[in-house]
């Protein structure tokens, strides 16, 4: 059995949902619509914060850093809004690809939020500079947006009834159906990390030294390799799994500090978890 045969088969065409099915999944569709409207609201808050920082609304907030930081911030915010509102469209319509993307995005936020909340709790001084009330309030607010809400997303979109509702209203096979959600999440995270690394790529070397050019070439090679391995992961090719493992070991060995072994260990454990999807027959075929 090939990896594609192990996935649920979806026909390209199917009859439109009937009135009976619409009544059956009314609660799930309403919940999906509410999540999509919440994503639109979050996007509007991001736009409001950016306009407030630029002084277009209220007093101008001084921005320190490079002169082109404002342009980079606009580009990053624009990409975030495009992804957020595209997903909101899929949740409101609804579209079947909204479910796996919601589970993946919420899982990423939940993991990062848990790590940040634990770091804030265990690294705070005996007496916080802003006082215990403000410090606890900020920690609770962080836990709400980074732990509670993502966990709510995961709980809702992992329900079987929500999956059946999306398949009923969107019976056409989508690109997310060709890859299991755990592997799709690994491919998306790897591609995002590579894109962020390219985003921070130095446009001009400050000196024409051999060591600096070698470092730039190494960084560029790692980014390109990560994008290629992310595609192979999405295609369920074993070379993507082994290539990703090699990148994790290479970057973990070359890094320093607390993240030298912590993050690679977490990534390797996750790779071992999804390894079963690459052990089937024909997984080596490129």
C-alpha positions as CSV (number, residue, x, y, z in Angstrom):
1,X,0.0,0.0,0.0
2,X,1.4,3.4,-1.0
3,X,1.2,6.4,1.3
4,X,-1.4,8.0,-0.9
5,X,-3.5,4.8,-0.8
6,X,-3.4,4.9,3.0
7,X,-5.0,8.3,3.1
8,X,-8.8,8.7,2.9
9,X,-10.0,8.8,-0.8
10,X,-12.0,11.8,-1.8
11,X,-13.9,12.1,-5.1
12,X,-13.4,15.2,-7.1
13,X,-17.1,15.8,-7.5
14,X,-20.1,15.1,-5.2
15,X,-23.6,16.4,-4.7
16,X,-24.2,19.6,-2.9
17,X,-25.3,19.4,0.7
18,X,-29.0,18.9,1.2
19,X,-31.3,20.8,3.6
20,X,-31.2,17.8,6.0
21,X,-27.4,17.8,6.1
22,X,-27.4,21.6,6.6
23,X,-29.6,21.2,9.6
24,X,-27.5,18.4,11.0
25,X,-24.2,20.4,10.8
26,X,-25.7,23.8,11.7
27,X,-23.9,24.0,15.0
28,X,-20.5,23.0,13.6
29,X,-20.8,25.4,10.7
30,X,-21.8,28.3,13.0
31,X,-18.7,27.5,15.2
32,X,-16.5,27.5,12.2
33,X,-17.9,30.8,11.0
34,X,-17.3,32.3,14.5
35,X,-13.7,31.2,14.4
36,X,-13.2,32.7,11.0
37,X,-14.8,36.0,12.1
38,X,-12.4,36.0,15.1
39,X,-9.5,35.6,12.8
40,X,-10.7,38.6,10.8
41,X,-10.9,40.6,14.0
42,X,-7.4,39.6,15.0
43,X,-6.2,40.8,11.6
44,X,-7.9,44.2,12.1
45,X,-6.2,44.5,15.5
46,X,-2.8,43.9,13.8
47,X,-3.5,46.6,11.3
48,X,-4.6,49.0,14.1
49,X,-1.4,48.3,16.0
50,X,0.7,48.9,12.9
51,X,-1.0,52.2,12.2
52,X,-0.7,53.2,15.8
53,X,3.0,52.5,15.8
54,X,3.5,54.6,12.6
55,X,1.6,57.5,14.2
56,X,-1.2,57.5,11.6
57,X,-3.6,56.9,14.5
58,X,-2.8,58.8,17.7
59,X,0.8,59.9,18.8
60,X,3.7,58.5,16.8
61,X,5.7,55.8,18.6
62,X,9.4,56.0,17.8
63,X,10.8,53.0,16.0
64,X,14.4,52.1,16.5
65,X,16.6,50.0,14.3
66,X,17.5,50.0,10.6
67,X,15.8,52.5,8.3
68,X,14.2,49.7,6.3
69,X,12.8,48.0,9.4
70,X,9.4,49.7,8.8
71,X,9.3,48.2,5.3
72,X,10.2,44.7,6.6
73,X,7.5,45.0,9.3
74,X,4.9,46.0,6.7
75,X,5.9,43.0,4.5
76,X,5.7,40.6,7.4
77,X,2.4,42.0,8.6
78,X,1.0,41.8,5.1
79,X,2.0,38.2,4.7
80,X,0.5,37.4,8.2
81,X,-2.7,39.1,7.3
82,X,-2.9,37.3,3.9
83,X,-2.5,33.9,5.6
84,X,-4.9,34.8,8.4
85,X,-7.7,36.2,6.3
86,X,-7.3,33.4,3.7
87,X,-7.8,30.9,6.5
88,X,-10.8,33.0,7.7
89,X,-12.3,32.6,4.3
90,X,-11.9,28.9,4.4
91,X,-13.5,28.7,7.9
92,X,-16.5,30.9,6.9
93,X,-17.2,29.4,3.5
94,X,-16.4,26.6,4.7
95,X,-13.5,24.7,3.0
96,X,-12.0,21.4,4.1
97,X,-8.4,22.7,4.1
98,X,-9.3,25.1,6.9
99,X,-9.4,22.2,9.4
100,X,-5.8,20.9,9.1
101,X,-4.4,24.4,8.8
102,X,-6.2,25.4,12.0
103,X,-5.0,22.3,13.9
104,X,-1.4,23.0,12.7
105,X,-1.4,26.7,13.4
106,X,-3.1,26.3,16.8
107,X,-0.6,23.5,17.8
108,X,2.4,25.8,16.9
109,X,0.9,28.6,19.0
110,X,0.2,26.2,21.9
111,X,3.7,24.8,22.0
112,X,5.3,28.2,21.7
113,X,2.9,29.8,24.2
114,X,3.5,27.0,26.7
115,X,7.3,27.5,26.4
116,X,7.1,31.3,26.7
117,X,4.7,31.1,29.7
118,X,7.0,28.7,31.5
119,X,10.0,30.9,30.7
120,X,8.2,33.9,32.1
121,X,7.1,32.1,35.3
122,X,10.5,30.5,36.1
123,X,12.7,33.4,35.0
124,X,10.9,36.2,36.8
125,X,12.7,37.8,39.7
126,X,11.5,37.5,43.3
127,X,9.8,40.9,43.2
128,X,8.9,41.9,39.6
129,X,9.7,45.6,38.7
130,X,6.1,46.3,37.7
131,X,4.7,44.6,40.8
132,X,3.0,41.3,41.2
133,X,-0.4,42.4,40.1
134,X,0.8,43.6,36.7
135,X,3.2,40.7,36.2
136,X,0.5,38.1,37.0
137,X,-2.0,39.9,34.7
138,X,0.5,39.9,31.8
139,X,1.2,36.2,32.4
140,X,-2.5,35.4,32.5
141,X,-3.1,37.4,29.3
142,X,-0.2,35.5,27.6
143,X,-1.7,32.2,28.7
144,X,-5.1,33.2,27.4
145,X,-3.9,34.1,23.9
146,X,-1.2,31.5,23.5
147,X,-2.6,28.5,25.4
148,X,-6.3,28.7,26.0
149,X,-7.4,30.0,22.6
150,X,-5.2,27.6,20.6
151,X,-6.3,24.7,22.7
152,X,-9.9,25.8,22.0
153,X,-9.1,25.8,18.3
154,X,-7.6,22.3,18.5
155,X,-10.6,20.9,20.5
156,X,-13.1,22.3,18.0
157,X,-11.4,21.3,14.7
158,X,-10.4,17.8,15.8
159,X,-14.0,16.9,16.5
160,X,-15.3,14.3,14.0
161,X,-18.5,16.2,13.4
162,X,-16.5,19.3,12.2
163,X,-14.6,17.1,9.8
164,X,-17.8,15.6,8.5
165,X,-19.3,19.1,8.1
166,X,-16.4,20.3,6.1
167,X,-16.4,17.2,3.9
168,X,-20.1,17.7,3.3
169,X,-19.9,21.3,2.3
170,X,-16.6,21.0,0.4
171,X,-16.6,17.5,-1.2
172,X,-13.8,18.4,-3.7
173,X,-10.4,16.9,-2.9
174,X,-7.9,19.6,-1.7
175,X,-4.2,19.7,-1.4
176,X,-4.2,19.1,2.3
177,X,-5.9,15.7,1.7
178,X,-2.7,14.3,0.1
179,X,-0.7,14.4,3.3
180,X,-1.4,13.4,7.0
181,X,-1.8,16.3,9.3
182,X,1.3,15.6,11.5
183,X,3.6,15.4,8.4
184,X,1.9,18.4,6.8
185,X,2.6,20.4,10.0
186,X,6.3,19.4,9.9
187,X,6.6,20.4,6.2
188,X,4.9,23.8,6.9
189,X,7.1,24.5,9.9
190,X,10.2,23.7,8.0
191,X,9.2,25.9,5.1
192,X,8.3,28.8,7.4
193,X,11.7,28.5,9.2
194,X,13.5,28.5,5.9
195,X,11.5,31.5,4.7
196,X,12.2,33.4,7.9
197,X,15.9,32.7,7.5
198,X,15.8,34.0,4.0
199,X,13.8,37.0,5.2
200,X,16.7,37.9,7.6
201,X,19.3,37.1,5.0
202,X,21.9,39.9,4.7
203,X,21.4,41.8,1.5
204,X,25.0,43.0,1.3
205,X,28.0,41.5,3.0
206,X,29.7,44.2,5.2
207,X,33.2,42.9,4.2
208,X,34.6,40.9,1.4
209,X,36.2,38.3,3.6
210,X,36.3,34.7,2.7
211,X,34.9,33.7,6.1
212,X,31.9,36.0,5.6
213,X,31.1,34.8,2.1
214,X,31.4,31.2,3.4
215,X,29.0,31.9,6.2
216,X,26.5,33.5,3.8
217,X,26.8,30.6,1.4
218,X,26.3,28.1,4.2
219,X,23.1,30.0,5.4
220,X,21.7,30.2,1.9
221,X,22.4,26.5,1.3
222,X,20.6,25.5,4.5
223,X,17.6,27.6,3.5
224,X,17.4,26.0,0.1
225,X,17.9,22.5,1.5
226,X,15.1,23.1,4.1
227,X,12.7,24.2,1.4
228,X,13.5,21.1,-0.7
229,X,13.2,18.8,2.3
230,X,9.9,20.4,3.2
231,X,8.5,19.6,-0.2
232,X,9.7,16.0,0.1
233,X,8.1,15.7,3.5
234,X,4.8,17.0,1.9
235,X,5.1,14.4,-0.8
236,X,5.8,11.7,1.8
237,X,9.3,10.9,0.5
238,X,11.7,9.2,2.8
239,X,14.5,11.4,1.6
240,X,12.7,14.4,3.2
241,X,12.6,12.7,6.5
242,X,16.3,11.8,6.5
243,X,17.3,15.2,5.1
244,X,15.3,17.0,7.8
245,X,17.0,14.9,10.5
246,X,20.4,15.8,9.0
247,X,19.6,19.5,9.1
248,X,18.4,19.3,12.7
249,X,21.6,17.5,13.8
250,X,23.8,20.0,11.8
251,X,22.1,23.1,13.1
252,X,22.0,21.7,16.7
253,X,25.7,21.0,16.6
254,X,26.6,24.4,15.2
255,X,24.4,26.4,17.6
256,X,25.2,27.3,21.2
257,X,23.4,28.1,24.4
258,X,20.3,26.5,25.9
259,X,18.9,25.8,22.4
260,X,21.8,23.6,21.3
261,X,20.2,20.4,22.6
262,X,16.7,21.4,23.7
263,X,15.1,22.3,20.4
264,X,16.8,19.6,18.4
265,X,15.7,17.0,20.9
266,X,12.1,18.2,20.6
267,X,12.3,18.2,16.8
268,X,13.9,14.7,16.7
269,X,11.2,13.3,19.0
270,X,8.6,14.7,16.6
271,X,10.4,13.2,13.6
272,X,10.4,9.8,15.3
273,X,6.7,10.3,15.9
274,X,5.9,10.8,12.2
275,X,8.4,8.2,11.0
276,X,5.6,5.6,10.6
277,X,4.3,7.6,7.6
278,X,7.5,7.0,5.7
279,X,8.0,3.3,6.4
280,X,5.5,2.1,3.8
281,X,6.3,0.7,0.4
282,X,7.5,3.0,-2.3
283,X,8.3,5.7,0.2
284,X,11.8,6.0,-1.3
285,X,10.5,6.9,-4.8
286,X,11.3,10.6,-5.6
